Amino acid sequence: MKKILAATLLAAIAAASMTGCKDKLDGKYDLCNENGDKLATIEFEDEDFKLRTDDQKYKGDFEIIENGKIDMNFKDDDLDDNCGGKQSYKLFDKTGIYIEDVSAEMENQLLKDYSVQLYKAINSVLVELDELDELDTDYFLYSTNKDYISGNVSDDFAKTLDKNIKNYFDDYGKYDFIARISNGVCGYAVAANGFDSKDLFCYDEDTLDGLKDDYGDTLSEIGGALKTEMESFVLYEAFNDALDDLDFDEYPIFLFSSDDSYNTSWDYSDGVKALDSSFISELDQAIREYYEDYDNCEFVALMSYGECVYLFSAESFDTDEVYGYPENYVESVMEEADAENLKDIAEYFKELVEE
């Protein structure tokens, strides 16, 4: 008898080891993303489940089909199309669970809602600050990452923005974002769960598609391009404002650059001559008055009789992503110069001035 019981027990153990033990999902869990951050609440009971976000409640039935796999069917047709059927899941602890497509769908929805709220909140704050005459600059780039902030945004102004935006929704700061402000209005705000994520969201899908086509698939790629583009505009404006404050009679036409080797000038009486160091210092100081981040820019600017005619900038002189103002002349100038980077533009302008 003992031999029979022992054999039966061994067979049961062998069968269990071959088939694997099934996890029993029962009770309430925090539905999490891959990082373990809570997205929603999901409750399993018998063969049914309930999924709750702040705004929605979804129901369905489920079945554990193997260890780490679950078959879920939603009563909501749209969610069932995106998340129904076999899913992999991972238990973080006694209260956390990650379910592949379900977690991804919930995070995408939260990010989409966040981008809309962020866009509305920033615009509301900008109106308030403008009415109080506290809008320090009306053309700038703002972000959760200081590396992408551009356009005369002081630390105090950034703190004011953060403080006021938080008044509009509790989740502010939960996700990373980049927002572009032009003429005191937020044109768009792009949000993501991390700067290297390709899951980007914006209140307007067409705008987002355009940004991806022009700049890249991640928040960091878009941010880098937008910052350089923003620097071009702000620097162009700063040059023109600075020139209004200076006496440029000695240099009616001149080329000025962050690389001193391209600095040169020309006039009818003296021909080609170098820019005097005192004039360069005076011009540098005048531009800094209008653009705080001036020293960190790579640029080349062509001046004519007190006006900045063209300004081109890039992250470096060798990169092929070049931005400039006026925008409607950038493409034609680069074609005429047969230019691929900022260095090509600088050499082309220098030849023009010296000829």
C-alpha positions as CSV (number, residue, x, y, z in Angstrom):
1,M,0.0,0.0,0.0
2,K,2.8,2.4,0.9
3,K,4.5,1.6,-2.4
4,I,1.3,2.5,-4.3
5,L,0.9,5.8,-2.4
6,A,4.5,6.7,-3.0
7,A,4.2,6.0,-6.7
8,T,1.0,8.0,-6.9
9,L,2.7,10.9,-5.1
10,L,5.7,10.8,-7.4
11,A,3.5,10.8,-10.4
12,A,1.6,13.8,-9.2
13,I,4.9,15.7,-8.5
14,A,6.2,14.7,-12.0
15,A,2.9,15.9,-13.6
16,A,3.1,19.2,-11.8
17,S,6.7,19.8,-12.8
18,M,5.8,19.1,-16.4
19,T,2.7,21.3,-16.6
20,G,3.9,24.0,-14.3
21,C,2.0,25.6,-11.4
22,K,-0.7,28.2,-12.5
23,D,-0.7,31.6,-10.8
24,K,-4.0,32.3,-9.1
25,L,-5.1,35.9,-9.8
26,D,-7.6,36.8,-7.1
27,G,-8.2,40.2,-5.5
28,K,-7.3,43.8,-6.3
29,Y,-4.0,44.8,-8.0
30,D,-2.3,48.0,-9.1
31,L,-2.1,47.8,-12.9
32,C,1.5,49.0,-13.6
33,N,3.7,49.9,-16.5
34,E,7.0,48.2,-17.1
35,N,8.7,50.3,-14.5
36,G,6.1,49.4,-11.8
37,D,4.4,52.8,-11.8
38,K,0.7,52.6,-11.1
39,L,-1.6,53.3,-14.0
40,A,-5.0,52.0,-12.9
41,T,-6.7,49.4,-10.6
42,I,-7.7,46.0,-11.7
43,E,-9.6,43.4,-9.6
44,F,-9.9,39.7,-10.4
45,E,-12.8,37.7,-8.9
46,D,-13.6,34.1,-10.0
47,E,-13.7,34.4,-13.8
48,D,-14.4,38.1,-14.1
49,F,-12.4,41.3,-13.8
50,K,-12.9,45.0,-13.4
51,L,-10.5,47.7,-14.6
52,R,-10.8,51.2,-13.2
53,T,-9.0,54.4,-14.2
54,D,-9.9,57.8,-12.7
55,D,-12.5,58.4,-15.4
56,Q,-13.5,55.0,-16.7
57,K,-14.5,51.5,-15.6
58,Y,-14.2,48.4,-17.8
59,K,-15.3,44.8,-17.2
60,G,-14.7,41.4,-18.8
61,D,-13.8,37.8,-18.1
62,F,-10.5,36.1,-17.9
63,E,-8.8,32.7,-17.7
64,I,-5.3,31.7,-16.6
65,I,-4.0,29.6,-19.5
66,E,-0.5,29.0,-18.2
67,N,2.1,30.4,-15.9
68,G,2.5,34.1,-16.8
69,K,-0.2,34.0,-19.5
70,I,-3.8,35.2,-19.2
71,D,-6.7,35.2,-21.7
72,M,-8.7,38.5,-21.3
73,N,-11.9,39.5,-23.0
74,F,-13.3,43.0,-22.5
75,K,-16.9,43.9,-22.8
76,D,-15.7,47.2,-24.3
77,D,-15.2,46.6,-28.1
78,D,-12.5,49.1,-28.6
79,L,-10.4,47.9,-25.7
80,D,-11.1,44.3,-26.6
81,D,-9.7,44.9,-30.1
82,N,-6.5,46.5,-28.6
83,C,-6.0,44.3,-25.5
84,G,-8.2,41.2,-25.7
85,G,-7.0,37.7,-26.1
86,K,-3.8,36.1,-24.8
87,Q,-1.6,38.4,-22.8
88,S,1.7,38.0,-20.8
89,Y,1.6,39.3,-17.3
90,K,4.1,39.9,-14.5
91,L,3.5,40.1,-10.8
92,F,5.6,42.8,-9.1
93,D,4.6,42.0,-5.6
94,K,1.4,41.2,-3.8
95,T,-0.4,44.3,-5.1
96,G,1.2,45.1,-8.5
97,I,0.7,43.5,-11.9
98,Y,1.9,44.4,-15.4
99,I,-0.2,43.0,-18.3
100,E,1.4,43.6,-21.7
101,D,-1.1,45.3,-24.0
102,V,-3.5,46.3,-21.3
103,S,-0.8,48.3,-19.4
104,A,0.4,49.8,-22.6
105,E,-3.1,50.9,-23.6
106,M,-3.7,52.4,-20.2
107,E,-0.4,54.3,-20.2
108,N,-1.1,55.6,-23.7
109,Q,-4.5,56.9,-22.7
110,L,-3.1,58.6,-19.6
111,L,-0.3,60.2,-21.6
112,K,-2.8,61.4,-24.2
113,D,-5.0,62.9,-21.5
114,Y,-1.9,64.4,-19.8
115,S,-0.7,66.1,-23.0
116,V,-4.2,67.7,-23.5
117,Q,-4.3,69.0,-19.9
118,L,-0.7,70.2,-20.1
119,Y,-1.4,72.2,-23.3
120,K,-4.5,73.8,-21.8
121,A,-2.8,74.6,-18.5
122,I,0.3,76.2,-20.1
123,N,-1.9,78.5,-22.2
124,S,-4.0,79.5,-19.2
125,V,-0.9,80.3,-17.3
126,L,0.6,82.3,-20.2
127,V,-2.6,84.4,-20.3
128,E,-2.5,85.1,-16.6
129,L,1.2,86.0,-16.6
130,D,0.7,88.3,-19.6
131,E,-2.2,90.1,-17.8
132,L,0.0,90.6,-14.8
133,D,2.8,91.8,-17.0
134,E,5.0,88.9,-15.7
135,L,5.6,87.1,-19.0
136,D,9.3,87.6,-19.3
137,T,9.6,86.3,-22.8
138,D,6.9,85.4,-25.3
139,Y,9.0,83.1,-27.6
140,F,10.6,80.1,-25.9
141,L,10.9,76.4,-25.5
142,Y,10.0,74.8,-22.1
143,S,10.6,71.3,-20.8
144,T,11.0,69.0,-17.8
145,N,14.6,68.6,-18.9
146,K,16.7,71.9,-18.5
147,D,18.8,70.9,-21.5
148,Y,15.9,71.6,-23.8
149,I,14.8,74.9,-22.3
150,S,15.7,77.8,-24.6
151,G,14.8,81.4,-25.3
152,N,15.7,83.6,-22.3
153,V,13.9,81.5,-19.7
154,S,15.4,82.6,-16.4
155,D,15.4,80.3,-13.3
156,D,12.9,82.5,-11.6
157,F,10.5,82.5,-14.6
158,A,10.8,78.7,-14.8
159,K,9.8,78.4,-11.2
160,T,6.9,80.7,-11.7
161,L,5.7,78.6,-14.7
162,D,6.0,75.4,-12.7
163,K,4.2,76.8,-9.7
164,N,1.3,78.1,-11.7
165,I,0.9,75.1,-14.0
166,K,0.6,72.9,-11.0
167,N,-2.5,74.8,-10.0
168,Y,-4.3,73.4,-13.0
169,F,-3.9,69.7,-12.6
170,D,-2.5,67.4,-9.9
171,D,-0.5,65.1,-12.2
172,Y,1.8,67.9,-13.5
173,G,5.3,66.6,-13.4
174,K,4.3,62.9,-13.8
175,Y,5.6,62.7,-17.4
176,D,8.3,64.4,-19.4
177,F,7.4,67.0,-22.0
178,I,8.5,69.7,-24.3
179,A,6.4,72.7,-25.1
180,R,6.9,75.4,-27.7
181,I,5.6,78.9,-27.0
182,S,5.4,81.5,-29.7
183,N,4.0,85.0,-29.3
184,G,2.9,84.1,-25.8
185,V,0.8,81.1,-26.9
186,C,1.6,77.4,-26.5
187,G,1.6,76.0,-30.0
188,Y,2.0,72.4,-28.8
189,A,3.2,70.3,-25.9
190,V,4.5,66.8,-26.5
191,A,4.5,64.3,-23.6
192,A,6.2,60.9,-23.1
193,N,7.2,58.6,-20.3
194,G,10.9,59.3,-20.7
195,F,12.9,61.2,-23.3
196,D,14.0,58.1,-25.1
197,S,10.4,56.7,-25.5
198,K,8.9,56.5,-28.9
199,D,5.4,56.6,-27.5
200,L,4.7,60.4,-27.9
201,F,1.5,62.2,-27.3
202,C,0.2,65.6,-28.2
203,Y,-3.2,67.2,-28.2
204,D,-3.1,67.3,-32.0
205,E,-2.1,64.2,-33.8
206,D,-1.4,66.0,-37.1
207,T,1.0,68.3,-35.3
208,L,2.8,65.3,-33.7
209,D,3.1,63.5,-37.0
210,G,4.7,66.6,-38.5
211,L,7.2,66.9,-35.6
212,K,8.1,63.2,-36.0
213,D,8.6,63.6,-39.8
214,D,10.7,66.8,-39.3
215,Y,12.7,66.0,-36.2
216,G,12.7,62.4,-35.0
217,D,10.8,59.7,-33.1
218,T,11.7,60.4,-29.5
219,L,11.3,63.4,-27.2
220,S,15.1,63.8,-27.0
221,E,15.4,64.0,-30.8
222,I,12.6,66.5,-31.1
223,G,13.9,68.5,-28.2
224,G,17.4,68.8,-29.6
225,A,16.1,70.0,-33.0
226,L,13.6,72.4,-31.5
227,K,16.2,73.9,-29.2
228,T,18.6,74.6,-32.1
229,E,15.8,76.0,-34.1
230,M,14.6,78.2,-31.2
231,E,18.2,79.4,-30.7
232,S,18.4,80.5,-34.3
233,F,15.3,82.7,-34.0
234,V,16.1,84.2,-30.6
235,L,19.7,84.8,-31.7
236,Y,18.5,86.4,-34.9
237,E,16.3,88.8,-33.0
238,A,19.1,89.5,-30.5
239,F,21.5,90.4,-33.2
240,N,19.0,92.9,-34.7
241,D,18.3,94.4,-31.3
242,A,22.0,94.7,-30.5
243,L,22.8,96.3,-33.8
244,D,20.3,99.0,-33.1
245,D,22.4,99.9,-30.0
246,L,25.7,100.0,-31.8
247,D,27.6,102.3,-34.2
248,F,28.3,100.0,-37.2
249,D,29.6,102.7,-39.6
250,E,33.1,101.3,-39.6
251,Y,31.8,97.9,-40.7
252,P,28.8,98.4,-43.1
253,I,29.0,94.8,-44.3
254,F,30.5,92.1,-42.1
255,L,30.4,88.4,-41.2
256,F,30.3,87.4,-37.5
257,S,30.5,83.9,-36.1
258,S,31.0,81.9,-32.9
259,D,34.1,80.7,-34.7
260,D,36.5,83.7,-34.9
261,S,38.2,82.4,-38.1
262,Y,35.1,83.5,-40.1
263,N,34.9,87.0,-38.8
264,T,35.5,89.5,-41.7
265,S,34.2,92.7,-43.1
266,W,34.1,94.8,-46.3
267,D,33.3,98.3,-47.4
268,Y,33.8,100.4,-50.6
269,S,36.7,102.4,-49.4
270,D,38.7,99.9,-47.3
271,G,37.8,96.7,-49.0
272,V,38.3,93.5,-46.9
273,K,39.5,93.9,-43.4
274,A,39.3,92.0,-40.1
275,L,36.9,93.0,-37.3
276,D,38.6,94.9,-34.5
277,S,38.7,93.1,-31.2
278,S,37.1,96.0,-29.4
279,F,34.2,96.0,-31.8
280,I,33.8,92.2,-31.3
281,S,33.7,92.6,-27.6
282,E,31.2,95.4,-27.8
283,L,29.0,93.3,-30.1
284,D,29.3,90.3,-27.9
285,Q,28.2,92.3,-24.8
286,A,25.3,93.9,-26.7
287,I,24.0,90.5,-27.8
288,R,24.3,89.0,-24.3
289,E,21.9,91.7,-23.1
290,Y,19.2,90.2,-25.3
291,Y,20.0,86.5,-25.1
292,E,21.3,84.9,-21.9
293,D,22.4,81.7,-23.5
294,Y,24.4,83.4,-26.3
295,D,27.8,81.9,-25.3
296,N,26.5,78.3,-25.8
297,C,25.5,78.8,-29.5
298,E,27.3,77.9,-32.7
299,F,26.3,80.4,-35.4
300,V,27.3,82.5,-38.4
301,A,25.5,85.8,-39.2
302,L,25.8,88.1,-42.2
303,M,25.3,91.8,-41.4
304,S,24.5,94.6,-43.8
305,Y,24.1,98.3,-42.8
306,G,22.9,97.7,-39.3
307,E,20.7,94.7,-40.0
308,C,21.2,90.9,-39.6
309,V,20.4,89.7,-43.1
310,Y,20.9,86.0,-42.4
311,L,21.7,83.9,-39.4
312,F,22.4,80.2,-39.4
313,S,23.0,78.0,-36.4
314,A,23.5,74.3,-35.5
315,E,24.6,72.1,-32.6
316,S,28.1,72.1,-34.2
317,F,29.7,73.3,-37.4
318,D,29.9,69.8,-38.8
319,T,26.3,68.5,-38.2
320,D,23.9,68.4,-41.1
321,E,20.9,69.8,-39.1
322,V,21.1,73.5,-39.8
323,Y,18.5,76.1,-38.9
324,G,18.3,79.7,-39.8
325,Y,16.3,83.0,-40.2
326,P,14.6,84.4,-42.1
327,E,13.1,80.9,-42.6
328,N,11.9,81.4,-46.1
329,Y,15.5,82.0,-47.3
330,V,17.2,79.0,-45.6
331,E,16.7,76.4,-48.3
332,S,17.6,78.7,-51.2
333,V,20.8,79.9,-49.5
334,M,21.9,76.4,-48.7
335,E,21.3,75.3,-52.3
336,E,23.2,78.3,-53.7
337,A,26.1,77.5,-51.3
338,D,25.9,73.8,-52.0
339,A,26.0,73.5,-48.2
340,E,25.5,70.5,-46.0
341,N,26.4,72.0,-42.7
342,L,27.2,75.2,-40.8
343,K,30.8,75.1,-41.8
344,D,29.9,75.2,-45.5
345,I,27.6,78.2,-44.9
346,A,30.3,80.1,-43.0
347,E,32.8,79.5,-45.8
348,Y,30.3,80.5,-48.5
349,F,29.4,83.8,-46.7
350,K,33.1,84.6,-46.1
351,E,33.8,84.3,-49.8
352,L,30.9,86.5,-50.6
353,V,32.1,89.2,-48.2
354,E,35.7,89.0,-49.3
355,E,34.8,89.2,-52.9
